[in-house]
Each structure stands twice: as C-alpha cells, then as structure tokens.
C-alpha cells in the first residue's frame, strides 16, 4: 500500500472474517475489471485468488469493530462524477461495457491502465511464472482477460495441482474407492450428498482430513474424486483444494494413526476379496476356491457381505455398522520413545519385560526402590531437603497388560516383605494373647520395633496413622490393583487425597486425636510410596474433583499403548534366581544409605530440565504445562538420586538421558489425560487443546505483527490480554526483535505498532544473531 506502483493508497479496509480469515477492501485501478484486480492484487500479495469473489453480487459480511484491523478515510467514500466518468470511459475504450463486464476480446499484451499517472501496466508487472516483466515489490497487474470468468481452458493458467483435466489419470483402483467411502464415514458424511453445490468443498476437505490423504497420493485421490464427485471435479476449486491440502499437510514421514491404519488394511482386504486373489481369505468355504461370505454374480460384479462390512462393487459403496472411527485421539502424538541405553539397574529390572510394557515398568520400579531408603534425604535446586517420596499411577485400557509391573515390584520388595512377615506374626501373637486375657487382667504392652512397611490396600485411616508411627521414620508402601482401593483411607472426608499431597511435602504433619483409651492418638510425618493401576476413564473420573488441588502434579503417571487387534501375545522372560542375585547389590546399597546425600550430577540435571521446561512454557504460553512441570522436575530429580544411591553413589552417563525421558513421559501422560480437564477447571469457557502444548513462536511466520500473535493466542484459547507481556518476554530473551513502523520518527511507545522478526525457530532454519552495540 505504500509502494510507488499502482497499488499505492489503494487499501481501504482490512478486517478478520467470521472464520478468522482476512477481508481486504481495495480501490480498483482505473480500467481494470474486478477479476483482473483480484488476480493482480493477490499476485502482488503472493496468495492465490478466490475465483468465487469476482462479481459484485458476491456478498461479504462485515464483522464487528474488534475484528477491524485498518480503515482508510476513503473507505465507502462517494466518488466524484469526474472519477466515475473516467472509469467508465476506460472500460469503453477497451471495448467493454461501462461496468467492465462485457465480452469484448482484448489483447492482453497491449493493455494499459489509464491511471492518473498514466503508468504502463507492463512496466509494473511482478516477476513470476506467467510474465517476463518485473517491477518493484507490491506492484502487479494481470494481463487483461475477456469478461468470461471461466478460464478452465486457458492454456496459460492451467490447474495448480497438475494437468488433471485430461484423460491421462487413468481409472481409480478398487482399494482407493473403498478407502474413500470408509473415510466418508469417518468424516461423518455417510448417506449425505457430498457432490452438491454449497457443501462439496467442505465435504472433500473433511474427507482428506479424516485420512484419505495419508493412504493415497495426490494423483490417486484425483482419480477417486473424478469418480465419486464428478460434478465438483470439473471445477478448478476442486483441483486447487486438493493441491493446496497436499502441499501443506501431506507428510509421508509421519506415522499413520491407528484409525487410518485400520481403514487402509480394511480397504486392502476388501479389494483383495473383489480381485482374483480372493482365495487368500478363504475360511469355511461353501464352494471350492470361494471364500466364506463372498458371492460371485453372473455378470462379474462382486458382493461382499460380512458381519461388519458390505461392499457393492458396482458403485463401491460401503455400508458399515461395526466400523466406527474414533477421531478424538487420532492426531495425538505418540509418547516419547525410551532411550536405547539405560542405567544398569533399570536395564536389569525390565530385562524380562516385553517391549510394549517396558516404559510402564521403567516408571513403576521407583516407588518400591525408594521405600528401601531410611533417614536419607537430598537437597533440591530450591534448597529444600526432600526424602525420596515417589508414587506411580499406571493408566491403560482394559486388557492392556497393567499386571506387567507386578513381577519386578515383587522382587524389589522381597526383603521388606520377609521382615514384615516376622513382625506381622509377632503382632498376631500379641493380639491373640490379649483376647485370651479377661478385661481385668494385666495386659502386655504392644510389642516394640513392630515395623511393618507394606500396608494392606483396604487399611483404614487410624490403622494408617498407627503403622506410620511404628515405622520409625521408614516409608510405608502399598501396591493397588485398582485406584479406588484408596477409598478406605478417605474416612469422613477426602483424607486419601490429602495423604497423597502431604507425602510429597517436606516436614508434613498428619494424625488424629481420639478420646478413647484404646483409640489411636498420634501425630506423624507421612512417608508413603505407592503403585496403582486403573483404566484411563476410571482414573480421569477418580481425580476429576481434585484436578487443581495438587494430587495430579505429585504423582508420576505412565501408560501402555493400545495393541493392534490380533497382535501376537507379548511373552515375558523368566524371573529366576539369577535375576534376584543381580538385583541384591542395588537393594543393599539403598538399605545402607544414610544422611543428606549430595549428588552434583543430579543437581545439575535438575537445573537443566528446569530451564528447558521454562523455555517451552514461555514459547507455548501453556500455564497448565508450566504448573505440572514444577513437581515433575522434583520427581525426576528424586529418581536420579535413587539410581545414584542404588549404584553405590556412582553416576552413570545413561542416567542423564533416562531421567530426561522419564520427565517428558510423565508430563506427556499428565497433559494427555488431564490437561484439558485442568484447563476447563482453571478457566471457564476456554477452548480445550487436542494436541497438547505447542510452541507458539514456531507457528508464527518469520516476520509477524502484533495482530497475528494476538489472533494465534485467541485460536488456542488463550487470553488476548497476555499478548503484550508475551512479546516483551520474547524480546527480552532474544527470541524475537522489534521492527518499528516505516516512516515513524521518535520513540514508539505502543508495542502493538511494531512488527517482529524471529531470531530462532524460523521456518527457513536460520538462527539470527543480535550484535551488541
């Protein structure tokens, strides 16, 4: 708009549309038609033009004042009679009607714009793929075309996605036609007319988004669309949509989601059934060479009928009652991959575990390991002394293999259970003696040194207090097959959640006071480690009332990925004496440790992880992630200290990478299973995220303005008011630099007037350095 070409001062209005795209209002250069102006201005901007917006009948809905970005004083101004006459005459001189919408043919190479400056349009052309003329940036005009707006046959324009209008494509494969119908179902469009004007653009976009673009190439999808949506296929908009979608979103390097894999496999199988090689699927055959459920008709058409899919090969329509694509988790990224090189103790404990269960077991081993520590503490980076209080909750689907963590835990707890068994026997003998004596007889006091660390899952709150008091400062431990077994501790309130929180707080105080002589009256410091397993839905419901009260951040969460239907059963190794003997030295090291132990490597690792979390929080502007990362870092630090002590107070290089992975995995599970719920609990009416926290700076262009950053925050459900402080934070940390507005002299106070250039996370891959003056 500030260039010296034909677009100088032509911008009249700029606002966001209802769909948060841009509406740009400009003054047409004299002598240019609507279509020519649209093409030329879009070319100058470097964006494709909208073919449906070239007639005055196209209605544009203006949005509210808050969506307005720029308004010229000349917006909606009445043109003078002289200006109107000049514009009409320019059209007449070209052989067009007075409104520029006639059908006269015009030589595009001789067209000149009759502007006030009488500039020749050919000297203002942008360099591009359809012209040999070049001009300064911001000035462009398209060669004049006839009033006919249908340019599908114009050879010099062509289809952006390739020459799909000819018969060179060939026929679509049966597998792709079947897959397309399955993706129609996935997109929720089954039974709807997807090739009708008004809905076909959005329908095709939904089908590609459902996964069609992952199993077919761009050319293959064109073949299918030509068959399935023949009317829409004739439109340039169809080709442009497919080409743009593949250019922006198609990435064959990314793994397919589970649902796309299922659709692809189902389409392959049904296509094979329809082909000559259908015998590969033969089951209980009703005739030689014919698979069960496949009927071959006389005319060669195939009808496949099964309990969950019916395919009519004449039109490849798929009707399914069993096949339901759940898209809520389709695009959620996979959890972080566990490092190949592991600390020796971790490698030993998971050595008998099938690959799919190893991440869960690698987390579950820490609470029982830490339970062996007594009178041992570690100083965290905030100078607070912590004992190794660790708890792990495994969230996984029904039948996922949650019991896979039990064997390693049993071997770790073997020595503690042996001592507990002796003390339980002493306690039982004392109780029997007290029962035999009458009420007036002298009764022996409760035995001393009755240390019982592993408690029962259904223990009441008074019994928990008594066991803690008798443990002499040792950790209590329990392993729960179901999370709701904690309910026995809740008492009259939610003491079980309170215990979860207090256990992680240094120098906590908990207990009860009762009047009865035989009642438990104690004040104790809770030292409590535990493992629990439950299904994902049950775990989410269990913590739904305390999302922001602390338990979730203090628990280490892990999961087991869902296996494909029909996968081979995982096979465990042998937990034998060799396993027990190899574990014994590590357990002895934990039992023998005492006092405040200094582990400088774990301390420095905690500092680095804290900085990494803080940087990601600044870039993602995700408050929930930041809050959860505080405690996750403490958990990771204590795990590193446990490994350090178990290894004889010797640091292994593998601990560094393993602990970093462990913390990322923990945060992944918390954000995935509880992130949206916590956001809803913290901020009413906030949009929930389906992909977890993301780097905002990475999503912005290399040069952007305040409004773009504000709009991105609003799209992610963040408060617009936080935009200025976010940008100032980024500037101060050299993530971006400010670019003052052109022509502005003196100090510019408002940050809203600046543009910004990214110094890191750039799309061009460069890292820009700022030279200190």
N, C-alpha and C positions, 0 to 999 in steps of 0.2 A: 504493500500500500504506500510505502514511502519511496518506491523506485522512481526512476525518471522515465519509465515507459508508459504504455497505455493504461496500466492499472493504477497509476498514481492517483490517490484520493478517491478510488472507486469503491472502497469498502464503506458500506452504510450501516450494517448491523451484524452483530455476532452474538449468538446465544446457544445454549445447550438445548437440544430437543428433549422430548419426553423420554426418549430412550437413551439419553445422555450421549447423543452424537451431536455434531455441530450443524447449525443452520447459519449459512453465510449469505448475507444480502449485499449485492454489489450493484453499482450503476453500470449498465451496458454501454460499451464503447459505441460511438456513432457508426451506423452502417452494419453492425454485426447482429446476426439473428440470435435468438435465445440459445439454440443448440450450439452455434459457433462460440458464443460467450461461455457457455457451460464447459465445453471441451477445452477451450483455450485457458480458462482460469484454473480449471482442475489440473491441466498440464503444468501450468506455472507453479501450482502448489505441490505437484508431484503425487497426486492422488487420482484414482480412476473416477470418471464422471458417472453420474446417475442418469441412465437413459430415460428413466420414467419421470424425470423432472425437467422437461424441456418444453412444456406448454403452459400457457397462462392458467389453464383450467386446473392444474395441479394445486391442491390446497395445502398450505403449510400452517400448522397450528403453532402459534407463538406460546412460549412458556412464561412462567411468572418472572417477576423482576429479579429474584435471586439467581435465576439462571442466565441473566443477561451479562455478557462479557464486555461488549463495546457497542456504543450507539453514536453515530455521526449526527452532526447538526443538520445534515441534508437528508436524514432518513425520513421518508414519507413527505419530503418537501415537494410542492407543486412546481412542475417545470413551466418555464415561460413559454409563451406562444412561439417565440423565435426558435427556442430549443426544440419544441415539438415539430415545427415545420422542417427544421434542418434534419432531424432524424427520419421523418417520413420521406423527404426528398432523397436521402441517402439510399433508402430501400428501393425507391422508384428508379434511381439511376442504375441499380443493379438488375432491374427487370423484375423486382419482387413487388408484392403488394405493400401498402403503406405500413402494415404491421410486420413486414418481413417474413410472411408465412406463405408466399407464393411458390409456384413450382418451376419458375424460370431457371434455366441452366446457366451457371456462372463459371467462367474459367478461374479455377482456384489459384492459378499461378499469377493472375493479373489483378487479383482483388486487392484494393487498397482501402484503408479506413479513413473516412473523412472526418477526422477529429479536428478540434480547434487548432492543433499544431500541424495538421496535415502530414502526420508521420506515416511512412510507408510500413505496412504491416510486415512485409517480407524482411525488413531490417530489424524487426522486433521479435523474430522467431527464437524460441529456445532450441538449443541443440537437442536432438532426440533421434528416434529411430524412424521418423517419417519426414525428415526435413534436412536440408543441407544448410540452413541459415542458423546463425547463432546470435544471441543478444544477451545483455546483462540479465542476471537472475531477477525473477519477479516480473518479467515482461514476456508475454507469449500470446499468440493467437493462432487458431486452427484455420487452415485453408477453407475457403467458403465452400459449402456443400449446397445441394438443392434443398428445397423445402421439404422433400420427402425425408422423414426421420428414420425410415427403416433402412439401415446400412448393412444388413446381414450379408449382402452380396458384394459389398465394396471390397475390392481386392486389396487396397492399400490399408484397410483397417484390420481385417481378419479377426479370428477368435483368439483371445488371450491365452486360452488353455491349449491351443493347438488346432490343427485342421480336423475338427470332429464333425464338420458338417457333411463330409463326403461319405462314400461307402467303404472307405479304407479300414474302418474299425473292425469289421467282421462281426460275427454273432457272439452274444454273451454266453458264457459257459453255464451249464445247469447248476453247478455248485454255487456260482455267484448269484444267480437268480434266486436260488433257495435262501442263500445267506441274506440277500436284500430283504426278502419277505420276513425273515426272522428279526432283522434289525427294525423293520417297520413295527413289529410287535414290541420290541424293546423300547422304541420311542413312544409307545402308547397310541399308535395310529392305526391299529388293526381295525378293519371294517370301514375306514374313512376313505373318502375320495382324495387322494394326495395329488392328483394331477389337475386340480381345478384352480382357476384364477383367484388370487387372493390368499391362497394357503400353500401353494406348491413351493414357493421359496422357503418358507419356514419349515415345511414338511421335509424337504430334501436336506435342509441344514440339520434338522433333528436326527434324521436317519444317519447322516455322516457322523454326527456327534455320538450317536449310540454305538458306533464302532465299525461302520461299513468301510470307512477309510483305512482301517487297520488290516483288513483281510483282502482288499482289492487295491490295485494300482489305480491311478487317475484314469488311465485309458480303459481299464476294465470296468470301472464304475460308469464311465460314459456309455459303454455298450449296454449296461444294465438299465441305465436311465432312459436310453433310447427305446428300450422295450417296455419298461414299466411306466414311464412318464413321457409318452411320445409327444404330447402337446407342448409340455414345458421344454422338452429337448430342442424344439425348433427355435427357442428364444435365446438370444445372446446372454441374457441374465443367467440362464442355467449354466452355460459354459464358464462364465465369469465366476459364478459362485463356487463351482467345483474346483476350478483352477486356484482361486484365492484360498479356499479351505486347505487344499493340499500344500500350497506354498507356505501357509502359516502354521498349520497344525500337524501335518504328516511328518512323523519321525520314526522311521523303521528301527532305529537303535533302541527305542524304549520297549520294555517288555509289555506284552498284552495283558489286559486284565483277565481275571478268571472268567467273567461272563463272555468276553469276546472269544476267548479260547474255546468255551463250550459251544458258542454259535458256529465257529469255524469247524470244529470237529463234527457237530451235528450235520452241517451242510455237506461236509466231505462224505460222511457216511450215507446220507440220503442220495447224494449224487451218484455214489458208487452203486447203491441199490438200483438206481434207474439205468445204470450202464450195463455193459456186457459182463463186467466183472462182479456182478452181484452175488455170485456163488460164494464169495469170501465171507459173507454174512450168514451163510446157511446155518440154521439151527435145527429145529424139529421140522424137517422138510415134508411138505404134503405131496410133492412130486419130485422126481429126480432132477437135480440141478436148479431147483427153485427154492429160494429161501423162505422161511416161515413168515407169513404175513404179506408176501409180495404176490400180487395177482397181475398176470400179463394178459392184456386185452388183445383182441384180434387185430386191431388197427395199429398196434405198436405202441400205443400210449400206455404209460405205466401208472398204476395207482398203488401207493404205499399206505398201508393202514397199520398203525400200531397204537399202543395204549396212550402214547403221548404225542404223536405227530401224524399228520395226514397231509400228503403231498399230491396234488393233482398236476401231472406233468404237462398237461395241455396248456395251462397258464401259469404253472409253477406257483400256485397259491398255497401258502402254508397256514394250516389251522392247528393251533396247539392249545391244549387245556392244562398240560403239566409244565410246559416250558415257560417259566417266568423269570425275566432278567431283573435282578435286583441291582439297580444302578447306584444306590446310595454309597457303596464302598468301592465302586468301580475304579475311580480315579485316585483313590487314596494311595500314597506311595508305600512301598514295602518298608519294613523296619530295617534299621541299619544292619549291615552284614557283619557278623562276628569276625574278628581278626583270625588269620590262619595261625600265627604264632601266639601262644598263650603262656601265662605263668605256669610253672611246673605243677603247682597244686591244683589249679583249675583244670589243666590238661589231664591230670590223673583222675580227678573226680568225674569228668564227663567222658572218660575213655571208653566206658561200656555203654554209653548212651547213643541211640540212633541219631543221625544228623539233624533231623527235624526238631528233636527235643533239646538239643544241646544249648541253645540260648536260654531257654527257661531254666534248665538245670544250673547253668552258669550263674544265674541270679539267685536261685533258691538255696545254694550251698552256704551263703554268707551268714544268715541268722544262726544256724547251728554252730558254725565255726566260731562266731563271735561269742556265743554262750560259754565257751571254754575260758574266756578271759576273766580274770578276777583281780580286782584292785589295780586295774590297768587303764590308763587314760591317754589321750592325745590332744595336743593343743592345735585348734583350728586357726585358720588365717585371720579370724576376727579376735583372736586372743582368748577365746572361750574354750575351756577344757571340756572335752567330750569323752564319755565312755562309748564303747562300740555297740550302740543300740541300733539294731537293724531288723527290719521286718519286710517280708516279701509276700505279695499277693499275685497269684497266677490267674489271669483271666483268659479263658479259652472256651471254645464251643463244646457242646455235648459230644463225648466220644473222641475228643481231640488228643487224649493221652495225658491228662493232668497228673495221673499217678506216676508218671515217669520220673518225678523228682523224689519219690519216696525212698528208693534204694540208697542213693548217695547220702540222704539225710540219716537213714538208719545206721549206716556205717560211721558217720561222723559222731552221732550221739551214743555210740555203743558204750564207751567208758562211763559217761554220765548216767546212763540207764542202769548200768551194773551197780553203781554206788547208790542210786535212787532205790533200787530193789531191796538192798540191805536195810536202808532207813525206813522204807515202807513196811518191811517185816517187823522192825522194832516198834513202829507206831501201831501196827495192828495188834501186837502182843500187849502193849500198854493199854489199848482200848479194851481188849478182852479182859484184862485184869481189873480194870475199873468197873466193868459191867458185872463181874462176879462179886465184887465187894458191895456191902449194903451202904445205904445212904449215910449212916452214922459212923462207918468205919474210916480210919485214916487211909487216905488215898495218896499214892505216889505221884510226885510231880511229873509233868510231861518230860520225856527224855531230852537231854541236851544234844546239841550238834545234830539235830534232825533235819539235815539239809536235803531237800527234795526239789530239784531244779525243774524237771519236766512235769508240768501240771496237766490235769485232765481237761478236755475240751469243754465239759459242762460244769466247770467249777464255779461256785457262787462267789460273789464279791467278798464276803467275810473270809472264806477259805483262801482266796487270792491274797488278801492282806496278811493272813497268818503265814502262808507259805513264803511271802516276801520277807516278813520279819525274821523267819527262821533260816533264810538262805544265807545270812551273814554277809550280805553285800554282793552275793553272786547273782547272775542273771537267772530269771525264770524263762522257760521255753515251752512252747506248745506247737503242734502241727495239726492244722484243721483241714479235714477233707471238704468241708463246706464253710463258707464265711459266716453264715448265720449261727454257727455254734458259739460265736462270741456272745450271743444274746443272753446267755446265763449270767454274764458279768454285769449286765446293764442295771440290775437292781430296780429301784423305783424310778430312776432317770436314765440318762444315757452315759452311765459310767464307763461302758466299754469304749466309747469314742474318746472319753476323757483320758482313759488309761493309754490309748494309742498316742494321744498328743503328749501327755506328761512324760511318757517313757523316753521321748526324744529330747526333752528339756533337761538341762543340767541342774542338779541340786533340787529336783522337784520334790514336793511333799504330798503324800496321799495317805488316807487311812479312814478310820471310823471310831466313834466313841459310843459305847453302849453302857447301860445301867446294870444289866445282869452280871452276876458273878462269873458265870461260865461263858459269857459272850466275849467276842474278840474286840479288844480295845487296843489299837495300835496306830502309830504314825510312822510311815515308812517312806523311803525313796524308791520309786518304781524302777526296776531294771528288768525289762521284759522284751524278749525277742520271739518272733513267731513267723511261721509259714502258714499260708492259707490258699485254698484253690476254690474257684467258683466259675460259673458261666459268665460271659460278658454281660448279658442282660441282667442277671441277678446281682452282679457286682455293681452295675450302674444304679440299680434300684436301691441297693443297700446303702450307698453313700449319697443318695440323691438329696437327703435332708441336711447334710453337713458338707456341702460342696465347698463352701468358703470358710469353714470352721477349723481347718488345719489337718485332719487325718490324711487326706489325699496327698498332700505335699510331703508328708513324713514317711509314707510307705513307698517301697520300691516295687513298681509294677512290671510284670512281664507277660508274655503271651505265647501261644503256639499257633502258627499259621494253619489255616484250613487245608487239609489234603484234598487232592482231586478225587472225585468219585471213582472207585475201582482201583485206586493206587495199591501198590504192594504194601503188606503189613510191615511196619518197622520191627526190626529184630534187635533185642538187647544182647550185650555181651555177658560174660559170667562174672558175677560179683563173688570172688573167691578169697582164699587166704592171702594170695599174692596182693590183691587189692587192699586188704586190711593191713598187711605188713607195710606196704608202701605208704599208706596214709598215717601210720603210727607216729613217725618222727615229727610231722607237722602238728599233730594234736598235742604231742608232748611240749613242743615249743610254745604253743598257745597256753597250755596249763602252767608253764613255768614262768611266764612273763609277769612282771610286777612294776608298779610305779608309773610315772609320767614318761612315756617313750617318745623320743624325738626321731622323726623320720623326715629329713630335709627334702628328699625327692618327692614324697607325697605332698609335702607343704608347697613346694614349687609347682607341682602339677595342679594342685587346687587353685593356685593363683592364676595359672594359665587358663584353666577351664572357666574360672570366674570371669576373666576378661573376654573369652570367646563368647560366653553366654551374654555378657553385657553388650558386646558389639552386635550380636544378632538381634538382641532385644531393641537396640536403637534403630537398626535397619528395618526390622519387621514392625516396630511400634506395637508389639503384641504384649499387653500388660499381663495377661494370664501366663504366657510363657515365661516372662521375667520372674513373676512371683513363684512359679513352680521350680524355676532353676535354682533359687536360693537354697532350698532344702536338698534338691537333687545333688548339688555340689557337695554338701555336707555328707550325704550318703556315699557318694563316690570316694570322698577323702577317707572315710572310715573303712571302706572296703580295701582301699590301697594300704591302709595301716594294718589291717588284719592279715593281708597277704605278706606284708613286710615282716610282721612278727612270726607268722607261721613258717616263714623261710629262714628263721634264725636271725632276724633283724638284718637281713641282706636284701638289697634291692635288685630286682631283675628288670632289664630293659623292656621285657614284654608286658610288665605291669602297666607301664605308661599308656600304651595303645589300648590294652584291655579295659582299663578304667575309663578312658575317654569314650570307648564304645558303650560301656555299661551305662554311663550317664546319658548318652544320646538315646540309648534304647529305652531307658526309664522315662525320659521326657517324651519320647515318641508315643509310648503307651498312655501316658497321662493326657497328652493333648488329644490323641485319637479317641480315647474312651470317655474323657471327662471335659475336654477343652470347651466344646460348645455349651455344655450344661453350665460350666462355671461362668462363661461369658453371659449367658442368659440370667444367671443368678446375680451377677455383678451389675449388669446394665440391662434394664428393661428395654424391649423393642430393638435390641441390637441384632444385626444380621449374624447368623451363625456361619462359621467357616467350614468348608468341606475338604479343605486340603491342608489344614494346619497353618501355622505361621509362615509367612513368606517375606522375602527380602524386598521391601518397598523400593529401595534405590535401584535394584536390579530391574524392576518393572517399568521404571520411568525411562524416557528417551535420554540420550547423552546430553542434550540441551533441552531444558524444560522450563516452564514458568510456574508461578505460584498457583494458578488456577488448575493446572494439570496435577500438581501434587495434592491439592485440596480435593479434587474430584476422585483421585485414586483412593484417598483415605475414606471418602464417603462411600465408595463402591465396596470397600472392605468392612463397612460397618463401624468405622472409627469417627470420632468427633472431629468436625471441621475446625473447631477452635484450637485444636492441637497442632495445626499445620505450621504456624509461625515458629513455635518453640522447637518443633522437629527440624525445620530448615536451619534455624540458628545453631542447633546442636550439630547438625551435619557440617555446617560451615566451620564451626569452631574445631571440629575434629578432622578437618581437611578431607571430608568425603566429597564435598562439592565446593565450587567457588561462585561468588555472585557476579552477575553481568549487569551493569547499570543500563537503564533505558537509553536509547540513542537520542542525542540532542539535549540531554539533561545536563545542566551545569549546576555545580554546588552539591551539597550533601542531599542524598535521597534518604529520607527517614523511613518510610514505609517499606517493609520487606516485600509487600505484595506487588510493588512496581518492578522488582528485579526479575531477571531470568537467571538460570543457574546451569552450570556445566558440571557434569560428573567427573570426578578425579579418579574414581575406582568403580568396579562393577559395570564398566562400559560395554555397550553392545559390540563395539569394534575391537574389544580385547585389550585396549591400551590402558596404561597407567600413567596419568598426567601428574607431574611433579610441580609443586609451587616453589619458586625460588624466593628465599627470604631476602628482603631488601636490606 
